[in-house]
Amino acid sequence: MKLEPFKLERYFAEYEFKVKFLLSSSDCESLSMAELILMAGPDTLDLWQNLRLGYTESPGHPVLREHVAQLYDHTLPDNIIIAAPEEAIFIAMQTILSSDDHIITVSPAYQSLHEVARSIGCSITQWNLEPGAKGWHLDLNLLERAITDHTKMIIINFPHNPTGHTLSHSDFNAVVELAAKRGIYIFSDEMYRLLEIDPTIRLPSVCDVYEKGISLSGLSKSFALPGLRIGWLALREKELINRCLEFKDYTTICNSAPSEILAIIALQNKDQILQRNLDIIQGNIVLAKQFFSDNSNLFSWFGPKAGSVSFPEWLGEIPVEQFCKKVLEHRGVMIVPGNLFGFSGNHFRIGLGRKNFGEAIAILNGYIKDSGLHGA
Ligand SMILES: Cc1ncc(COP(=O)(O)O)c(C=O)c1O
């Protein structure tokens, strides 16, 4: 089966580089080359200046894999495969799944987390996030009931894109227990991990706590470096690691040599970069809170528990897709409607990681006042 077009990525492809303001980006304000190089210590600067632009080691630069492994408690450099995050999803799904497998995926979700499985021919059950009175909610009973004898993988993504939800520690443990009882893989997209304002809610990485746990992470979101195209899989099964590497020979073979060195610099300065991004997000949450409370006739919003995005509901009388289109056409502000995540409600994503969030939200506010949009 063929892959369907990636709705969200096609929408970004159409507008991202044309509009004035991006109010729905999931990545944090990207670092400049100058900012990053300034953080480099003498050894890494030496690596950078003397780098030869040959092919690199397929699993990733050994120093980079060492730094990545340090992000985990029980995961070694040999358990890390460096790849672009989107590539890593493709490699893992293609390597593990076959057409007679069943998967369960948290929903809504970043499309490739289930689309690659669909294209392989897997049957899919969605584990749906529901908006409740106090925030987003996932029912563990539904997950348990969805498991069949053919279930090969449970796909989760916390902190979650697009809702900003995360599981409680006890619910996370319950998911791992359910999977472990039946030997089901957990593919855990942890691209927004380390962006927890309250670090006590940070979940363990699944690769650290479960033999069949596969963690996906990378530098695109929490580390504000999407242009490096550096991410990784962290996983334990030796045989699976080898099969993933065999598959990677058909995607990129190896990673971009300059990006690997820049990634090492970023991980050597991770605390500073993460704090910068958390500060931006926290400041923007204050602005968002004010905006949504000033316009509570038009929006319902729960702030994110973690990560750089959240998923407010539009309560206006026109459908959310039309609202987004109007704001784009009249004010050059791009907002992503929830149907691009396969979500049927009237929700849209906002990104809280950009420095011009305040300006963009003020323009949106002005548009709402001028256009006389009102609640349903
Ligand atoms: C949840 C999630 N996983 C994976 C990715 C892929 O990351 P990248 O675009 O850096 O390949 C994204 C990007 O938006 C994402 O939001």
The ligand as a Gaussian input file, in Angstrom:
#p B3LYP/6-31G(d) Opt

LIG

0 1
 C        5.530000      13.976000      17.666000
 C        6.542000      14.159000      16.576000
 N        7.317000      13.129000      16.237000
 C        8.232000      13.222000      15.259000
 C        8.408000      14.391000      14.552000
 C        9.410000      14.435000      13.442000
 O       10.466000      15.292000      13.726000
 P       11.333000      15.884000      12.540000
 O       10.408000      16.803000      11.797000
 O       12.435000      16.629000      13.157000
 O       11.784000      14.765000      11.680000
 C        7.591000      15.488000      14.857000
 C        7.716000      16.750000      14.093000
 O        6.862000      17.601000      14.109000
 C        6.646000      15.374000      15.897000
 O        5.865000      16.385000      16.264000

